[in-house]
Amino acid sequence: MTRTVLVTGGSSGIGRAIAERFAADQAEVFITGRTPDTVERTAKELGVHGVACDAGDPGQVTALTARLDGLDVLVNAAGGLSQATSDDGSNLDALLAQWHAHLEQNLLTAVLTTASVQDRLTSGSSVISIGSIGAERRGGSYGAAKAALGAWNASLSAELAPKGVTCNVISAGFIDGTNFFHGQLSNERRRTLVEETHNKRSGTVDDIAQTAHFLASPGARHITGQTLHVNGGAFTTR
């Protein structure tokens, strides 16, 4: 049976790689993004459905949900590092804007989308949200938003797991092939991030895509309420 998959933030980076992985399984994939031209171009390249949608806008999310009859996999990949001013506290208005931006982009987009499509989920469905190693250390307002994503996911799992829906977070470490740093990552900083890993390599978007694909597979039906750290050992749990 063909699965229906929705990937928010699916027009680039991790979201695009996840959409491409599910499309390879002949799933009916919907991707969203805030820039119509980019969404349309990516959808055409991947052979999927593209919908221009700001996942932080309730009206746009509601309109998106109306296009879905049922949903097997939801991937909340919308988010990222805001280009707003620094959150060092020197300007309280700028500080507030930074926190609002990161909470909206990295937490509320997932909350709103999931709440909107919740009635489309059935037993066997999966909700997967993309977190970050920034939730564990030196993350500032961005890391705080990703940490909140994990806390929300645990609550969501408690609500949906009895209905047969799994809910998990993939906490990504440093991943090459994205525009996360907006072109501001120095060679020295990149070397440091790679050196922090145990396997001495950066992550790839395919590392995250393959993990997402597994979490939506029959082999992962007893995994729910979890944050899975995919970072090459840069942050470890026990």
Stockholm file with secondary structure:
# STOCKHOLM 1.0

chainA/1-238         MTRTVLVTGGSSGIGRAIAERFAADQAEVFITGRTPDTVERTAKELGVHGVACDAGDPGQVTALTARLDGLDVLVNAAGGLSQATSDDGSNLDALLAQWHAHLEQNLLTAVLTTASVQDRLTSGSSVISIGSIGAERRGGSYGAAKAALGAWNASLSAELAPKGVTCNVISAGFIDGTNFFHGQLSNERRRTLVEETHNKRSGTVDDIAQTAHFLASPGARHITGQTLHVNGGAFTTR
#=GR chainA/1-238 SS CCCEEEEETTTSHHHHHHHHHHHTTTCEEEEEESCHHHHHHHHHHHTSEEEECCTTCHHHHHHHHTTCSCEEEEEECCCCCCCSCCCSSSSHHHHHHHHHHHHIIIIIHHHHHHHHHGGGEEEEEEEEEEEEGGGTSSCHHHHHHHHHHHHHHHHHHHHHGGGTCEEEEEEECSBSSSCTTTTCCCHHHHHHHHHTSSSSSCBCHHHHHHHHHHHTSGGGTTCCSEEEEESTTSSCCC
#=GC SS_cons         CCCEEEEETTTSHHHHHHHHHHHTTTCEEEEEESCHHHHHHHHHHHTSEEEECCTTCHHHHHHHHTTCSCEEEEEECCCCCCCSCCCSSSSHHHHHHHHHHHHIIIIIHHHHHHHHHGGGEEEEEEEEEEEEGGGTSSCHHHHHHHHHHHHHHHHHHHHHGGGTCEEEEEEECSBSSSCTTTTCCCHHHHHHHHHTSSSSSCBCHHHHHHHHHHHTSGGGTTCCSEEEEESTTSSCCC
//
